[in-house]
Amino acid sequence: MTGGTERAKRINRELASLAEERGYAFGLGSQRPMLKDEAATESYAVRDVRANVLLLGNVGLVQASSSRASA
């Protein structure tokens, strides 16, 4: 999965669709851009088009720790 741009959003939706149709898990790429720019979140969203695909997240421990500390 990619993210951060409108093109990435289209790619992610297509990949999620293929993964769900074939019964594969779908791994998110680095979600660091979402921590830096909330607007990037939209480009990662696939649940609205593929509710049953298994999504695996990729948030580094350092980023998760620092985002919690600033919350």
N, CA, C and O atoms as a CHARMM CRD file, in Angstrom:
* protein
*
  284
    1    1 MET  N      0.84300  -1.16400   0.00000 PROA 1      0.00000
    2    1 MET  CA     0.00000   0.00000   0.00000 PROA 1      0.00000
    3    1 MET  C      0.89100   1.23000   0.00000 PROA 1      0.00000
    4    1 MET  O      1.97400   1.24100   0.58500 PROA 1      0.00000
    5    2 THR  N      0.42300   2.22500  -0.64700 PROA 2      0.00000
    6    2 THR  CA     1.10700   3.50400  -0.71300 PROA 2      0.00000
    7    2 THR  C      0.21600   4.54900  -0.07300 PROA 2      0.00000
    8    2 THR  O     -0.84800   4.19900   0.43800 PROA 2      0.00000
    9    3 GLY  N      0.59000   5.77700  -0.07500 PROA 3      0.00000
   10    3 GLY  CA    -0.27600   6.78900   0.50900 PROA 3      0.00000
   11    3 GLY  C      0.25000   8.19000   0.32700 PROA 3      0.00000
   12    3 GLY  O      1.39800   8.40600  -0.06000 PROA 3      0.00000
   13    4 GLY  N     -0.62100   9.13800   0.61600 PROA 4      0.00000
   14    4 GLY  CA    -0.23300  10.52800   0.60400 PROA 4      0.00000
   15    4 GLY  C     -0.66800  11.32900  -0.60500 PROA 4      0.00000
   16    4 GLY  O     -0.55500  12.55500  -0.59700 PROA 4      0.00000
   17    5 THR  N     -1.16900  10.66500  -1.66000 PROA 5      0.00000
   18    5 THR  CA    -1.59100  11.38900  -2.86400 PROA 5      0.00000
   19    5 THR  C     -2.91300  10.81900  -3.37100 PROA 5      0.00000
   20    5 THR  O     -3.33100   9.73600  -2.96200 PROA 5      0.00000
   21    6 GLU  N     -3.56300  11.55800  -4.26300 PROA 6      0.00000
   22    6 GLU  CA    -4.81100  11.08200  -4.86400 PROA 6      0.00000
   23    6 GLU  C     -4.56000   9.81700  -5.69700 PROA 6      0.00000
   24    6 GLU  O     -5.37700   8.89600  -5.68800 PROA 6      0.00000
   25    7 ARG  N     -3.45000   9.77400  -6.40400 PROA 7      0.00000
   26    7 ARG  CA    -3.11800   8.57800  -7.18900 PROA 7      0.00000
   27    7 ARG  C     -2.93100   7.37700  -6.26900 PROA 7      0.00000
   28    7 ARG  O     -3.38200   6.27500  -6.58300 PROA 7      0.00000
   29    8 ALA  N     -2.27500   7.58500  -5.14900 PROA 8      0.00000
   30    8 ALA  CA    -2.07200   6.50000  -4.18000 PROA 8      0.00000
   31    8 ALA  C     -3.40800   5.98400  -3.66100 PROA 8      0.00000
   32    8 ALA  O     -3.57200   4.78200  -3.45300 PROA 8      0.00000
   33    9 LYS  N     -4.35100   6.87500  -3.45500 PROA 9      0.00000
   34    9 LYS  CA    -5.67900   6.47500  -2.98100 PROA 9      0.00000
   35    9 LYS  C     -6.32800   5.51100  -3.97200 PROA 9      0.00000
   36    9 LYS  O     -6.87600   4.48400  -3.57100 PROA 9      0.00000
   37   10 ARG  N     -6.26600   5.83800  -5.26100 PROA 10     0.00000
   38   10 ARG  CA    -6.84400   4.96400  -6.29600 PROA 10     0.00000
   39   10 ARG  C     -6.13200   3.61500  -6.32500 PROA 10     0.00000
   40   10 ARG  O     -6.77600   2.57200  -6.44400 PROA 10     0.00000
   41   11 ILE  N     -4.82100   3.63500  -6.21900 PROA 11     0.00000
   42   11 ILE  CA    -4.03300   2.39000  -6.21600 PROA 11     0.00000
   43   11 ILE  C     -4.41300   1.53700  -5.01600 PROA 11     0.00000
   44   11 ILE  O     -4.62900   0.33400  -5.16000 PROA 11     0.00000
   45   12 ASN  N     -4.49700   2.13500  -3.84500 PROA 12     0.00000
   46   12 ASN  CA    -4.82700   1.39300  -2.63000 PROA 12     0.00000
   47   12 ASN  C     -6.19700   0.74000  -2.72400 PROA 12     0.00000
   48   12 ASN  O     -6.37500  -0.40100  -2.30000 PROA 12     0.00000
   49   13 ARG  N     -7.14900   1.45300  -3.27100 PROA 13     0.00000
   50   13 ARG  CA    -8.49800   0.88900  -3.40000 PROA 13     0.00000
   51   13 ARG  C     -8.50200  -0.31500  -4.35000 PROA 13     0.00000
   52   13 ARG  O     -9.17900  -1.30900  -4.08800 PROA 13     0.00000
   53   14 GLU  N     -7.76500  -0.22700  -5.42700 PROA 14     0.00000
   54   14 GLU  CA    -7.68400  -1.34700  -6.37600 PROA 14     0.00000
   55   14 GLU  C     -6.98000  -2.54200  -5.73400 PROA 14     0.00000
   56   14 GLU  O     -7.43300  -3.67900  -5.86800 PROA 14     0.00000
   57   15 LEU  N     -5.87700  -2.28300  -5.04200 PROA 15     0.00000
   58   15 LEU  CA    -5.14800  -3.36900  -4.37700 PROA 15     0.00000
   59   15 LEU  C     -6.00100  -4.02400  -3.28700 PROA 15     0.00000
   60   15 LEU  O     -5.98400  -5.24600  -3.13900 PROA 15     0.00000
   61   16 ALA  N     -6.73600  -3.22600  -2.53400 PROA 16     0.00000
   62   16 ALA  CA    -7.60600  -3.77400  -1.48900 PROA 16     0.00000
   63   16 ALA  C     -8.69900  -4.63800  -2.10200 PROA 16     0.00000
   64   16 ALA  O     -9.05400  -5.68600  -1.56200 PROA 16     0.00000
   65   17 SER  N     -9.22400  -4.19200  -3.22600 PROA 17     0.00000
   66   17 SER  CA   -10.25700  -4.95600  -3.91100 PROA 17     0.00000
   67   17 SER  C     -9.72700  -6.31800  -4.36000 PROA 17     0.00000
   68   17 SER  O    -10.37400  -7.34400  -4.14800 PROA 17     0.00000
   69   18 LEU  N     -8.56600  -6.32100  -4.97000 PROA 18     0.00000
   70   18 LEU  CA    -7.95200  -7.58500  -5.40800 PROA 18     0.00000
   71   18 LEU  C     -7.64700  -8.49600  -4.22900 PROA 18     0.00000
   72   18 LEU  O     -7.86800  -9.70500  -4.30000 PROA 18     0.00000
   73   19 ALA  N     -7.13800  -7.91900  -3.14500 PROA 19     0.00000
   74   19 ALA  CA    -6.81100  -8.71900  -1.96600 PROA 19     0.00000
   75   19 ALA  C     -8.06400  -9.37200  -1.39000 PROA 19     0.00000
   76   19 ALA  O     -8.04900 -10.55500  -1.04800 PROA 19     0.00000
   77   20 GLU  N     -9.13600  -8.61500  -1.28300 PROA 20     0.00000
   78   20 GLU  CA   -10.36600  -9.18600  -0.72900 PROA 20     0.00000
   79   20 GLU  C    -10.93500 -10.26300  -1.63900 PROA 20     0.00000
   80   20 GLU  O    -11.35300 -11.31700  -1.16000 PROA 20     0.00000
   81   21 GLU  N    -10.95800 -10.01700  -2.93700 PROA 21     0.00000
   82   21 GLU  CA   -11.48200 -11.00700  -3.88300 PROA 21     0.00000
   83   21 GLU  C    -10.72500 -12.32600  -3.80900 PROA 21     0.00000
   84   21 GLU  O    -11.31700 -13.39400  -3.97100 PROA 21     0.00000
   85   22 ARG  N     -9.41800 -12.25500  -3.56600 PROA 22     0.00000
   86   22 ARG  CA    -8.57700 -13.45300  -3.56100 PROA 22     0.00000
   87   22 ARG  C     -8.31700 -14.01700  -2.16500 PROA 22     0.00000
   88   22 ARG  O     -7.66300 -15.05000  -2.02000 PROA 22     0.00000
   89   23 GLY  N     -8.82700 -13.34400  -1.15300 PROA 23     0.00000
   90   23 GLY  CA    -8.66300 -13.83300   0.21400 PROA 23     0.00000
   91   23 GLY  C     -7.30100 -13.54900   0.81900 PROA 23     0.00000
   92   23 GLY  O     -6.87400 -14.24500   1.74000 PROA 23     0.00000
   93   24 TYR  N     -6.61400 -12.53400   0.31200 PROA 24     0.00000
   94   24 TYR  CA    -5.29400 -12.16500   0.82300 PROA 24     0.00000
   95   24 TYR  C     -5.41600 -11.08100   1.88900 PROA 24     0.00000
   96   24 TYR  O     -6.38300 -10.31900   1.91000 PROA 24     0.00000
   97   25 ALA  N     -4.43800 -11.02400   2.75600 PROA 25     0.00000
   98   25 ALA  CA    -4.31200  -9.88700   3.66500 PROA 25     0.00000
   99   25 ALA  C     -3.74200  -8.72400   2.87000 PROA 25     0.00000
  100   25 ALA  O     -3.08400  -8.92700   1.85000 PROA 25     0.00000
  101   26 PHE  N     -3.99100  -7.52400   3.32900 PROA 26     0.00000
  102   26 PHE  CA    -3.51600  -6.32300   2.65100 PROA 26     0.00000
  103   26 PHE  C     -2.68400  -5.51400   3.63100 PROA 26     0.00000
  104   26 PHE  O     -3.20500  -4.99800   4.61900 PROA 26     0.00000
  105   27 GLY  N     -1.39100  -5.40500   3.35400 PROA 27     0.00000
  106   27 GLY  CA    -0.47800  -4.71100   4.25500 PROA 27     0.00000
  107   27 GLY  C     -0.34900  -3.23900   3.92400 PROA 27     0.00000
  108   27 GLY  O     -0.06100  -2.86900   2.78500 PROA 27     0.00000
  109   28 LEU  N     -0.55900  -2.41800   4.91000 PROA 28     0.00000
  110   28 LEU  CA    -0.37600  -0.97900   4.74300 PROA 28     0.00000
  111   28 LEU  C      1.10400  -0.66000   4.71400 PROA 28     0.00000
  112   28 LEU  O      1.88500  -1.24400   5.46500 PROA 28     0.00000
  113   29 GLY  N      1.48400   0.24500   3.86700 PROA 29     0.00000
  114   29 GLY  CA     2.86000   0.73400   3.88000 PROA 29     0.00000
  115   29 GLY  C      3.05200   1.61300   5.10600 PROA 29     0.00000
  116   29 GLY  O      2.17300   1.68600   5.96500 PROA 29     0.00000
  117   30 SER  N      4.16000   2.25700   5.18800 PROA 30     0.00000
  118   30 SER  CA     4.43400   3.13700   6.32500 PROA 30     0.00000
  119   30 SER  C      3.32600   4.16700   6.47600 PROA 30     0.00000
  120   30 SER  O      2.96200   4.85300   5.52100 PROA 30     0.00000
  121   31 GLN  N      2.80400   4.26300   7.66900 PROA 31     0.00000
  122   31 GLN  CA     1.75400   5.22900   7.95000 PROA 31     0.00000
  123   31 GLN  C      2.31800   6.51300   8.55600 PROA 31     0.00000
  124   31 GLN  O      1.56400   7.35100   9.05000 PROA 31     0.00000
  125   32 ARG  N      3.61000   6.66300   8.51900 PROA 32     0.00000
  126   32 ARG  CA     4.25000   7.86300   9.05300 PROA 32     0.00000
  127   32 ARG  C      3.69500   9.14900   8.44400 PROA 32     0.00000
  128   32 ARG  O      3.52200  10.12800   9.17000 PROA 32     0.00000
  129   33 PRO  N      3.40600   9.18900   7.12100 PROA 33     0.00000
  130   33 PRO  CA     2.85600  10.43200   6.56900 PROA 33     0.00000
  131   33 PRO  C      1.56400  10.88600   7.25900 PROA 33     0.00000
  132   33 PRO  O      1.30600  12.08600   7.34900 PROA 33     0.00000
  133   34 MET  N      0.75200   9.94300   7.74600 PROA 34     0.00000
  134   34 MET  CA    -0.47900  10.31900   8.43100 PROA 34     0.00000
  135   34 MET  C     -0.18900  10.99700   9.76200 PROA 34     0.00000
  136   34 MET  O     -0.97200  11.83200  10.21400 PROA 34     0.00000
  137   35 LEU  N      0.92000  10.64900  10.39000 PROA 35     0.00000
  138   35 LEU  CA     1.28200  11.27900  11.65000 PROA 35     0.00000
  139   35 LEU  C      1.77200  12.69800  11.43500 PROA 35     0.00000
  140   35 LEU  O      1.65300  13.54900  12.31700 PROA 35     0.00000
  141   36 LYS  N      2.32600  12.94700  10.25100 PROA 36     0.00000
  142   36 LYS  CA     2.85200  14.27600   9.94300 PROA 36     0.00000
  143   36 LYS  C      1.79700  15.18200   9.31000 PROA 36     0.00000
  144   36 LYS  O      1.81700  16.39600   9.51600 PROA 36     0.00000
  145   37 ASP  N      0.87700  14.59800   8.54200 PROA 37     0.00000
  146   37 ASP  CA    -0.12500  15.38500   7.82400 PROA 37     0.00000
  147   37 ASP  C     -1.45300  14.64400   7.85100 PROA 37     0.00000
  148   37 ASP  O     -1.62900  13.64800   7.15000 PROA 37     0.00000
  149   38 GLU  N     -2.37900  15.12800   8.65200 PROA 38     0.00000
  150   38 GLU  CA    -3.67000  14.45800   8.81600 PROA 38     0.00000
  151   38 GLU  C     -4.42900  14.31900   7.49900 PROA 38     0.00000
  152   38 GLU  O     -5.21800  13.38700   7.34100 PROA 38     0.00000
  153   39 ALA  N     -4.20700  15.21800   6.56300 PROA 39     0.00000
  154   39 ALA  CA    -4.88000  15.15200   5.25900 PROA 39     0.00000
  155   39 ALA  C     -4.48600  13.89100   4.48300 PROA 39     0.00000
  156   39 ALA  O     -5.24800  13.43700   3.63000 PROA 39     0.00000
  157   40 ALA  N     -3.31900  13.32400   4.76100 PROA 40     0.00000
  158   40 ALA  CA    -2.86400  12.11800   4.06600 PROA 40     0.00000
  159   40 ALA  C     -3.68800  10.89100   4.45200 PROA 40     0.00000
  160   40 ALA  O     -3.67800   9.89200   3.73300 PROA 40     0.00000
  161   41 THR  N     -4.39600  10.95500   5.56800 PROA 41     0.00000
  162   41 THR  CA    -5.19100   9.81900   6.04900 PROA 41     0.00000
  163   41 THR  C     -6.15200   9.30800   4.98500 PROA 41     0.00000
  164   41 THR  O     -6.31600   8.09900   4.82100 PROA 41     0.00000
  165   42 GLU  N     -6.78200  10.22000   4.26800 PROA 42     0.00000
  166   42 GLU  CA    -7.75900   9.85300   3.23900 PROA 42     0.00000
  167   42 GLU  C     -7.17200   8.92000   2.18400 PROA 42     0.00000
  168   42 GLU  O     -7.87600   8.04800   1.67600 PROA 42     0.00000
  169   43 SER  N     -5.90600   9.08700   1.84900 PROA 43     0.00000
  170   43 SER  CA    -5.29600   8.28000   0.79100 PROA 43     0.00000
  171   43 SER  C     -5.07900   6.82700   1.21800 PROA 43     0.00000
  172   43 SER  O     -4.84000   5.96500   0.37200 PROA 43     0.00000
  173   44 TYR  N     -5.15800   6.55300   2.50500 PROA 44     0.00000
  174   44 TYR  CA    -4.99700   5.19400   3.01400 PROA 44     0.00000
  175   44 TYR  C     -6.33300   4.47200   3.21500 PROA 44     0.00000
  176   44 TYR  O     -6.34900   3.26100   3.43400 PROA 44     0.00000
  177   45 ALA  N     -7.42900   5.18400   3.14400 PROA 45     0.00000
  178   45 ALA  CA    -8.73700   4.63400   3.46800 PROA 45     0.00000
  179   45 ALA  C     -9.22300   3.65700   2.40200 PROA 45     0.00000
  180   45 ALA  O     -9.34900   4.01600   1.23100 PROA 45     0.00000
  181   46 VAL  N     -9.49300   2.42600   2.81300 PROA 46     0.00000
  182   46 VAL  CA   -10.04700   1.42200   1.89900 PROA 46     0.00000
  183   46 VAL  C    -11.23600   0.69400   2.51200 PROA 46     0.00000
  184   46 VAL  O    -11.94000  -0.03000   1.80800 PROA 46     0.00000
  185   47 ARG  N    -11.46900   0.86600   3.78500 PROA 47     0.00000
  186   47 ARG  CA   -12.51600   0.12600   4.48200 PROA 47     0.00000
  187   47 ARG  C    -13.90100   0.41400   3.90200 PROA 47     0.00000
  188   47 ARG  O    -14.76700  -0.46000   3.92100 PROA 47     0.00000
  189   48 ASP  N    -14.12000   1.60900   3.39300 PROA 48     0.00000
  190   48 ASP  CA   -15.43200   1.95100   2.85100 PROA 48     0.00000
  191   48 ASP  C    -15.74800   1.19400   1.55500 PROA 48     0.00000
  192   48 ASP  O    -16.91900   1.03300   1.21200 PROA 48     0.00000
  193   49 VAL  N    -14.74500   0.73800   0.84600 PROA 49     0.00000
  194   49 VAL  CA   -14.98200  -0.01900  -0.38900 PROA 49     0.00000
  195   49 VAL  C    -14.73600  -1.51300  -0.22100 PROA 49     0.00000
  196   49 VAL  O    -15.26400  -2.31100  -0.99600 PROA 49     0.00000
  197   50 ARG  N    -13.95400  -1.90500   0.76300 PROA 50     0.00000
  198   50 ARG  CA   -13.64900  -3.31500   1.01000 PROA 50     0.00000
  199   50 ARG  C    -13.66900  -3.59500   2.50300 PROA 50     0.00000
  200   50 ARG  O    -12.63100  -3.59200   3.16400 PROA 50     0.00000
  201   51 ALA  N    -14.86400  -3.83600   3.02200 PROA 51     0.00000
  202   51 ALA  CA   -15.06500  -3.97400   4.46700 PROA 51     0.00000
  203   51 ALA  C    -14.46200  -5.24600   5.05000 PROA 51     0.00000
  204   51 ALA  O    -14.18900  -5.29300   6.24900 PROA 51     0.00000
  205   52 ASN  N    -14.24600  -6.27700   4.23800 PROA 52     0.00000
  206   52 ASN  CA   -13.82100  -7.56900   4.78200 PROA 52     0.00000
  207   52 ASN  C    -12.35600  -7.91200   4.58100 PROA 52     0.00000
  208   52 ASN  O    -11.90300  -8.95900   5.04400 PROA 52     0.00000
  209   53 VAL  N    -11.60900  -7.05900   3.90600 PROA 53     0.00000
  210   53 VAL  CA   -10.20000  -7.36400   3.68400 PROA 53     0.00000
  211   53 VAL  C     -9.44200  -7.26300   5.01700 PROA 53     0.00000
  212   53 VAL  O     -9.68100  -6.35200   5.81000 PROA 53     0.00000
  213   54 LEU  N     -8.53900  -8.20100   5.24600 PROA 54     0.00000
  214   54 LEU  CA    -7.70000  -8.16700   6.44500 PROA 54     0.00000
  215   54 LEU  C     -6.60800  -7.12600   6.22700 PROA 54     0.00000
  216   54 LEU  O     -5.77400  -7.28100   5.33500 PROA 54     0.00000
  217   55 LEU  N     -6.60800  -6.06400   7.03800 PROA 55     0.00000
  218   55 LEU  CA    -5.61000  -5.00200   6.92300 PROA 55     0.00000
  219   55 LEU  C     -4.54400  -5.16300   7.99000 PROA 55     0.00000
  220   55 LEU  O     -4.84800  -5.37200   9.16500 PROA 55     0.00000
  221   56 LEU  N     -3.31000  -5.06500   7.57300 PROA 56     0.00000
  222   56 LEU  CA    -2.17100  -5.11700   8.49300 PROA 56     0.00000
  223   56 LEU  C     -1.50600  -3.75200   8.48100 PROA 56     0.00000
  224   56 LEU  O     -1.18100  -3.23300   7.41300 PROA 56     0.00000
  225   57 GLY  N     -1.29900  -3.16400   9.65200 PROA 57     0.00000
  226   57 GLY  CA    -0.73100  -1.82800   9.74800 PROA 57     0.00000
  227   57 GLY  C      0.77200  -1.83600   9.90500 PROA 57     0.00000
  228   57 GLY  O      1.35900  -2.82100  10.35300 PROA 57     0.00000
  229   58 ASN  N      1.39000  -0.72700   9.53200 PROA 58     0.00000
  230   58 ASN  CA     2.82400  -0.55800   9.65700 PROA 58     0.00000
  231   58 ASN  C      3.08700   0.83300  10.23800 PROA 58     0.00000
  232   58 ASN  O      3.25000   1.81200   9.51000 PROA 58     0.00000
  233   59 VAL  N      3.12400   0.88600  11.55100 PROA 59     0.00000
  234   59 VAL  CA     3.48900   2.11800  12.23800 PROA 59     0.00000
  235   59 VAL  C      4.69500   1.77700  13.09100 PROA 59     0.00000
  236   59 VAL  O      4.62800   0.89600  13.94800 PROA 59     0.00000
  237   60 GLY  N      5.79100   2.46800  12.85900 PROA 60     0.00000
  238   60 GLY  CA     6.99800   2.20800  13.62500 PROA 60     0.00000
  239   60 GLY  C      6.79700   2.49500  15.10400 PROA 60     0.00000
  240   60 GLY  O      6.02600   3.38300  15.46700 PROA 60     0.00000
  241   61 LEU  N      7.48200   1.75500  15.95400 PROA 61     0.00000
  242   61 LEU  CA     7.36000   1.93300  17.38600 PROA 61     0.00000
  243   61 LEU  C      7.75900   3.34200  17.81100 PROA 61     0.00000
  244   61 LEU  O      7.11600   3.93200  18.68000 PROA 61     0.00000
  245   62 VAL  N      8.79600   3.87600  17.21600 PROA 62     0.00000
  246   62 VAL  CA     9.22500   5.22900  17.56700 PROA 62     0.00000
  247   62 VAL  C      8.12800   6.23600  17.24400 PROA 62     0.00000
  248   62 VAL  O      7.83900   7.11400  18.05700 PROA 62     0.00000
  249   63 GLN  N      7.50400   6.12100  16.05200 PROA 63     0.00000
  250   63 GLN  CA     6.45600   7.04100  15.67200 PROA 63     0.00000
  251   63 GLN  C      5.22500   6.86900  16.55300 PROA 63     0.00000
  252   63 GLN  O      4.60600   7.85700  16.94900 PROA 63     0.00000
  253   64 ALA  N      4.86500   5.63700  16.86100 PROA 64     0.00000
  254   64 ALA  CA     3.70400   5.39300  17.71300 PROA 64     0.00000
  255   64 ALA  C      3.94600   5.97100  19.11000 PROA 64     0.00000
  256   64 ALA  O      3.03800   6.55100  19.70400 PROA 64     0.00000
  257   65 SER  N      5.13200   5.82000  19.62300 PROA 65     0.00000
  258   65 SER  CA     5.46200   6.34000  20.94500 PROA 65     0.00000
  259   65 SER  C      5.44100   7.85900  20.95300 PROA 65     0.00000
  260   65 SER  O      4.89600   8.46400  21.87600 PROA 65     0.00000
  261   66 SER  N      6.02900   8.48400  19.93900 PROA 66     0.00000
  262   66 SER  CA     6.07900   9.94900  19.91700 PROA 66     0.00000
  263   66 SER  C      4.70600  10.54600  19.65000 PROA 66     0.00000
  264   66 SER  O      4.41000  11.63100  20.15100 PROA 66     0.00000
  265   67 SER  N      3.85700   9.87300  18.87700 PROA 67     0.00000
  266   67 SER  CA     2.52300  10.43300  18.62500 PROA 67     0.00000
  267   67 SER  C      1.65300  10.31400  19.86500 PROA 67     0.00000
  268   67 SER  O      0.81500  11.18200  20.11200 PROA 67     0.00000
  269   68 ARG  N      1.83100   9.26900  20.64200 PROA 68     0.00000
  270   68 ARG  CA     1.08600   9.12800  21.89500 PROA 68     0.00000
  271   68 ARG  C      1.52500  10.17500  22.90400 PROA 68     0.00000
  272   68 ARG  O      0.71200  10.71900  23.65100 PROA 68     0.00000
  273   69 ALA  N      2.80300  10.44400  22.91400 PROA 69     0.00000
  274   69 ALA  CA     3.33500  11.41800  23.88000 PROA 69     0.00000
  275   69 ALA  C      2.81100  12.81500  23.57900 PROA 69     0.00000
  276   69 ALA  O      2.63400  13.61800  24.49500 PROA 69     0.00000
  277   70 SER  N      2.56000  13.11500  22.30600 PROA 70     0.00000
  278   70 SER  CA     2.08800  14.43900  21.95700 PROA 70     0.00000
  279   70 SER  C      0.58000  14.55500  22.00100 PROA 70     0.00000
  280   70 SER  O      0.04400  15.65300  21.84800 PROA 70     0.00000
  281   71 ALA  N     -0.12600  13.43700  22.20800 PROA 71     0.00000
  282   71 ALA  CA    -1.59500  13.46400  22.23300 PROA 71     0.00000
  283   71 ALA  C     -2.13300  14.01100  23.53300 PROA 71     0.00000
  284   71 ALA  O     -3.34700  14.09800  23.71100 PROA 71     0.00000
